[in-house]
Amino acid sequence: MEKPKPRLERLEALRGFAALYVVLFHAFPQKIYLFGLNVGALFRFGPESVIVFFVLSGFVIKYTYEKSRDKSFKFYFTRRFIRLYVPLMFIFLMGYLIKCYSEGSMVSPQLGTLLGNLFMLQDVITQKPHVLSGTYMGNGVLWSLSYEWWFYMLFFLLATRLKNNDERLNKWVTWLTLVAAISYIFYPFIVNRLLMYFAIWWIGVRFATDYLNGIKITFKRIMPHAWLLFTIIGILSLNLYIHFSAIKEYSYPLVAYPFIELRHFVFATMVMFGAVIWQNLRWFGYNFMFGIFKYLAPCSYVIYISHDYLVINATYLRFINNSFIEYALYIVFMIVFSWFLEVVVYNRIKKRLIG
């Protein structure tokens, strides 16, 4: 068996790649022709990158929880809260200040939406029905943070109530997510949407469980969870059929209800099987494709939550009469800013708060 570090470095590299890919997804137009080929199509899978984040998150949370000597809620909650919220508060402030600057005066801080985001109840209103709160200052990528936060909380609840019993844990997750998926047909809202998506996050947990136990991840090992995903895909296919007319309510139906949920689960299944296949190929070509992106991993979270302001809607380099150079410089500045906030500022604040 390989040592833990190289395997975790692969996860870090993939995390860095996924963060940058989301930026390119939002920055690049759908059509970029090179030698007659539309290379812009290569950057049309931003929603799938978020699914990669979910799977990686499930792995990391399970891994760090099991490695931690202190398994109290206070310890777990404090570290997850600081990790998520400290950089996020800076981004909230950035969003507000940029809004004030663009309007030329002090604007409403949107306290209702801010509270919705602080309590992790946000989602994208323009893509899903019955959303409780929009994302703060229009920063659409913040939708995934609400999922992450409640995944953390649900994981801790299940892990502490069903200690040292992976079989029971998996059964609970199976039934919770299946009931949520079925209820999603009748009334999609935040609770059943989060519970349903927990099945995707749990892919990472199952991978981490086998990894920690020194068990090789095989097709046989993943099939019980694969059947759960297949079943939810079937349910979401039925949901798409029943509510197909709902796509007319959204400007971009391929990334909106009722299609986006099905798209997410199909890709999550591909990720799970793809990981096993690539492992059997001894990760051939992995370092060549993703290895360099490990250098972005330490600041990938801030890259993700800041790029809407620093790249997508940035205008401070508009005087450059070359879009390629302009956006290349935006991305460089975003990376520098993200590194400074997440590696320098966040770590200093974390050290002051918890040592």
N, C-alpha and C positions, 0 to 999 in steps of 0.2 A: 504494500500500500504506500502511496505517496505521502509525504509529510503534509501536515495541514496548511502550512504557509503558501505553497504554490497553488493549491486549490482555491484558497481564499483570495489569492491574487487574481485568479481568473474571474472570480465574482466581482472584484474591485474594477478590473478592466472593463467588464461588461457594463457595470454601473456607470462608469465614466463615458463609455460609448453611448449608452442609452440617453444620458443627459444631453450630450452634444447633438445627438440625432433629433431629439425633440426640438432643439433650437433650429436646426436646419429644416425640419418639417414646417415650422411656422414661418421661417424666413424665406424659403425658396418658393417661387411660383410653381404651379402644377406642371407647367410646360417649359422645359429648358432643352432646346434642341442642340445636339452636338453631333456633327457628321450625319445629320438626318435622323438621329435617334433621340427620343424624348427621355433624357436622363433625369428630368425632374420627377418622373414616376418613381424613381428609387427613393424619394423622400416623402412618399405619401403614407407612411405607416407610423405616424406619430402616436396614435392611440395604442398601437401594439407595444411601443416602447414603455408606456406606462404599465402595461401588463408585465413586462420584464421587471420593472421596479417592484411590483407587488410580489412576484415570486422570489426575487432576491431578498426583499424585506422579510418575508416569512422565514427564509433560511437563516438570515442574520439574527433575527429576534429569538428564534429557537436556540440557535448556537450560543449566543451570549447569555441567554437565560440559564441554560444548562451549565455553562462554564462559571456562572456567578456563584459565589459562596453564599451571598445574601439574597435570598429569594422572597424577601418581604415586599409587600405592596409599596411601602414608602420608598424603598430603594429602587424598585422597578419603575414606579410612576415618576419619581423625581428625575431620573436619567432620561426617560422617554420624553418628559415634558420639556426639559432643558434643551434636549437635542432638537426637538421640533420647533419650539416656540422662540428660542433666543434669536436665531437667524430670521425667523418669520416676522418678528416685531420690527426689525430693521426694514424689511421689505414692505410692511404695512406703511411705515413712516415714509419710505421712498415713494410709494404709490401716491400718498396724499400730497407730498411736497411737489411731485411732478404735476399733479392735477392742478394745484394752486398756481404753479408757474405757467402752465399752458393756458389757464383762464385769466391770468394776470391779476388775480386777487385771491383772498382767502375763500375757500369753498366749503361746502358742507362736508364734515368728516364721515358722513353716511354711518351714523352710529348703529343703526339697526343691522346693516350688513356687516359692520365691524364686529358686533356682538355675535352674529351668526357664525362668523369665521373664527372668532375666539373660542366659541363652544363647539367648533368643528361640525357645523351643520350645513356647510356650503356645498353647492354643486353647480353645474352649468345650466342656468335657466333656459337658455336657447337650445338645449339639446335633450332635456329630460323633463318628464311631467312631474307635477306635485313636488317641486323643489322648495325647501323651507327658506333657504337663503342663497342669494347669488354670491359669486366670488368678489372679494373686496377690490374696489376700484377697477373692475373689469379684468383682473389678472386671472384668466381662465384656468391656468394650470393648477391653481390652488384647490380645484375640486378633489384631486386625488388625496390631499392631505387629510380630509375628513375621513376617508376610507381607511387610510393608514392608522390614524389615531384610534378609531374604534376597533380595528383589527388588533391593535396592541392590547386594548382593554379586554376584548373578548378572549384573546389568547391567554392572558393572565388568569381570567376567571376559570376557563376550562382547565388550564394546566394545574391550578391549585386545588380545584375540586376533584380532579381525576388524576391524582398523583401516580406516577410510575405505572400508568396503565394506557399504553399507546393504542391498544385495541379499542378500549372504551372511548378514548378521545376521538379516534377516527369515526366511530359509529355516531357519536354526538354531532360531529361536524357534518357527517353525511345527512342525518335527518334534519338538522337545522337548515342547511343550505337547500335541501330538496323542498322542504315546506315553504321556505322563502321564495324559491323559484316558482312553485305552483301558485302561490298567492300573488306573485308578480303579474300573472295574467289578468287577474281581476282588479287589482289596484296597486300600481307601482308607486312606491314612495320610499323614503330614506331608510326605514328599518329593514324592509325585505330586500331592498337593493343592496345594502351593506352586507346583510347576512348571506345573500346569494353570492356576492363577490368574494366572500371569505373562503369559498371553495378554491378560488384561484390562488389566494394568498397561502392557503394550506398546502399547495404543491411544494413550496419552499420549506415548510415545516416538515413534511414527510421526507424530503431529500436530506434535510439537516439531521433528522432522527436516525436515518440509516448511516449517514456519514459519521455521526458521533458514536454509533454502535459498531463501527467498523464493518458494516454490511455493504456489499456492492449493490448499487442501484441497478436493477434489471427490469426487463419488461414485466416479468412475473410480479415483482415487488410493486410496480406502479399501477397494475391493472385494476385493483379495487378502486383506486381514486379515479382512474381513467373512466371506469363505468359511471361514476358519479358525474364526471364532466360530460360524458356522452349523453347521459339522461337530461342534464340541465340544457345542453345544446338542443335536444329534442323539444324540451319544454319551451325554450326561447324561439325555436323555429315555429312552433304552434302559435306563440305569442305574436310573432311577426306576421303570420298568416291572418290571424284574427284582427290585428290592429294595423294592418298594412296602410290603411287610409291615413293613419297618424303621421306618416312621413311628409304629407303635404303641409303640415304645420311648421316644419323646420326648413331653414334655408339650405342646410347641408345634411341631407338625409343619411348619407353614408356614415356620418359620425354622430347620429342622433337616434333617439328612440323611434321605433323598436328594433332598429338594425344594429346599433352600436353594441348592445349587450351580447347579441349573438356573435358579432365579430370578435369581441373580446374573448369569449369563451372558446371559440374555435382556435384562436391564436394561442391561448393558454395551453390547450391540449397539444398543439404543435410544439410548444416550448418544452413541455414535459417529455414527450417522445423524442424530440430533437436532442435533449440533454442526454438521454440514455444512448441514443445512436452515436452521438459525438464522443461520449465516454468510451464506448466500445471501439471507436476508431482512434483511441488514445489522444483525443483532442487534436487531431491532425489539422494543422493550419490555424489553430485558435490564436496562438501568440502572434502570428503574422498579421491576422485580421484585426485583433482587438488589443494586443499586448500594450501598445503605446498609450492606450486610453486609461491605463491604470494611474497615469500622472494627473488625470482629471478627477479621479475618484474622491480625493480628499475635499474637493470643493463642488462635487456634483450636485449636492442638494441645493446650494445657493445658485448654481448655474440654472437649475430647473426653475426655481421660484422667482428669479430676477430677470430672466431673459426677455420677458414681455416688455419690460421697461427699458432695458439696456440694449436690446437689439431690435425687436419687432416693431416697437413704436418709437424708437429713438429718432431724433431729428437733428442732433447737434453737429453732425457731420454732413448735413444736407448740401453744404457749399461745395463738396467734392463732386465733380461732374463725372463720377464713375461709380456705378452702383456696386460693382464687385469690390473695389477698394474700400468704399464706404462701409459695407457690411462686414468685410474682413476686419476692419479696424474696430467696429462695434463688438465683434466676437472676441477680439483680443482684449479690449477693455473689460468686457463682461467676465472673462476668465480671470484677469488680474483682480478685479473687484471681488469676485466670488472667492478666490483664494485668500484675499486679505480678510474678508468677513468671516469665512468659515474656519480657516486654519489659524489665523492670528486672533481676531477679535473674539470669536466664539470660544476658542480654547482658553483664552484668558478669563473670560466671564465664567466659564465652566469651572475653572480652577478656583476662582474666588468663591463660587457658590457651593461646590461640593468637594473641592480638593483634587 
